[in-house]
């Protein structure tokens, strides 16, 4: 059982973990270098970018811990633990872990949305955050598909905004930013479509990793200038 309820093809098992680890490392590096870029330039956009990827990093950690605890509980059932009690415990752990995972990811995307669209109205950002908290709370009953659709909607608006930024400025930085978030949109499209054609999960992992590497390279370039 996994927090996201997306199952990889058997031949992809192990490879998905490797790609996940590299994605986590990229997210951690974006967090660190982004914060250093903020300290160097004092531009708040780097601080919020770093904060968003800190939340994404925490979401990865929350998902890994939840999956590990759930697998531990399942192993306990296999060696003779009371099945009914263990099932209730597993469902509680799974729901709580998914709530934390949803919350971190959605908060990260709200920050990136506000950053990309230059939303300075704090009340509006607060309202969006409240909606994300309420949605994350529904993790106890909602399917993972709804989470993917909400994430896809948020990322689509972010990518759309960065597309407009590129068309207005025509710089390599704005183009790469747009490409990175477009790949993150494709990631969630692939995860959703994988419900019907499982090998698309492979594309989802690759899209995410390439997107993070592009964003990391851009942040590094800012910091090293």
N, C-alpha and C positions, 0 to 999 in steps of 0.2 A: 504494500500500500504506500503510495506517495502522496504528498500534500497536493500536488497539482493534478493528480488523477490522469496523467498522460503516460501511457506505457510505450516504451521503446520496442522496436523489433528485437528478437532474441539475438540476432547477429550484431546488434548495436550495443548490447549490454557491455559495460566496461568502457567502451569508447565514449558513451554519453557522460560517464563520471569524469573522464579525463577532460572533455570539453567544458564540463561544468566547473571543474577546478580552475581551468584557465580563465573562464569567465569571472569567477570569484576573484582571482588574482588581478585581473584587469580592472574590476570594479574597485578593489582595494587601492590599486595604484592611482586610479582616477581620483579617488577620495583624497589621498595623500598629496599628490601633485597639484590637484585643484586647490587645496587649502594653502599649499605653499605659494601658488600663483596669486592667491588672494592676499597673502601676507606681503608678497613682493609688490603687487600693483595697487593694492587697496581697492580693487574693483569688486563690488559686492556680488556681481554675477558669478565670479569664480567661487565665492563662499557658498552660494546657494547650489551651484552645480556640484560642488564637493559634498554638500549636505545631502543632496538627492542620491548620490551614489553611495554615501554612507548608509542610507536607508536601504538601498538595493543590496548592499553587502550584508546588512543585518537580516534582510529577508532570506538570502541564501543560507545564512547560518541558522535561522529559525526553522527553515524547511529541513535542513540536514539533521538538526537535533530532533525534530518531531519524527522524521522518518526513522532515525536510529532508535528512539524510545519505543515507537510503535513496533518495530521489528523485534525489539527486546521483549515486549509483551507477547508478541506472537510466539516467540521461542518459549516463553514461559508456559503458554497453553500447550505447546507440544510436549513439555516434560511433566504435565499433570496438574497445572493450575486450574482452578474452577473456571469452566468455560464461560458461564454466564457473567460472572464477575469480571473476568478478563475482557470479555467483549465490551461491556459497559465502559471499562477503563480505557480501552483502545479507542472507542468512539469519542470519549471526552478529550483524550490527548490529541487525537486527530483534529477534532473541531477547534480546539484552542490553538493548536499549531497553525492551522489554516487561517484562523482569524488574524494571528500575528503576521503571518506571511502576506495575506491580502492587505493588511493595514500598512505595512512598511512599503510595499510596492506601490500602492495607490497614492500614499503621501508623497513618495518620490516623484511620481508622474504629475501630481498637482504642482509640486515645486517647479518641475521642468516646464510645465504648461505656463505657469505664471511668469517664469523667466523668459520663455520664448516669446510670449505675447506682451511682455513688459507690463504686466498687471501690477499696478502699485496700490490699488485700493485694498487695504488690509481686510476690510469687512467682506469683500468678495472672495478673497483667498480663504478667509475663515469659514465662509458659507460652503465653499467647495470642500474644505477639510471636513466639515460636519457631515456632508453627504458621503464622503469617503468612509468616515467612521461608521456611519449607519449601514453602509453597504458591507463593510468588512464584518460588522456584527452579524450580518445575515449569512456569514460563512458556515454557521451552525446548521443551515438548511439549504442554502443555495448550491447549485451545481457549479463545477469549475468553469463550465462553458460561459456562464454569466460573467464571471470574473474576467475571462479572456476577452469577452465582448466589450466590457467597460474599459479595460486596459487598451484594447485596440482603438476605441473611440478617442481616448485621451492622447495616445501616441499619434493618431492620425492628425489631430489638430496641431500637435507639436510639429510634426513633419511638414504639414501644410504651411505653418508659419515660417519655418526655416526655408522652405521653398520660396516663399515670397521674399525673404531676406536675400536669398541668392539672386533672384531675378532683379532685385533693386540694386545690389552691390556688385554682382558678378566677380566675386573673389574666390580664390581656392578654398579659403577657410569656410565661407558660407556654403560652398558647394559640398565640401566634405561633411559639414554638420548636417546638411540636408540628407546626404547619402546615408549617414550613420542612423539617423532617426527613421528614414525610409526602410532600412534593413530591420530595425526594431519593429516596425509595422508588419513587415513580412514575417518576422518571427512569430507574432501572434496569429497571423493568418494561417501560417503553417501548423501551429499548435491546434487551432480550431479545426482545420481541415484534416488533421491527423486522426480525428475521431472516425473518419471514413476511410482514410488511407494512411496507415500507420507509419510507413517509411518517411512521410513528410516531417516527422519529428526530427530526423537527421538535419534537414534544412533549417528547422527552427533553431537548433543548437548552433549551427554554423552561422546563421544570420546574426544571432546575438553576439557571438564571439567576435566576428568581424566588425560589427558596429562598435563594440567596446574598444577594440584595438584602434579603430579610427579616431574615436573620441580621446583615447589616451594619448595617441601621437600628437593630436592637436594641442592638448593641455601641456604636454612636455615641450612642444615648440614654443608656446607662450612663456613657459617658465625659464627656458634656456636662452631666450633672446637677450 
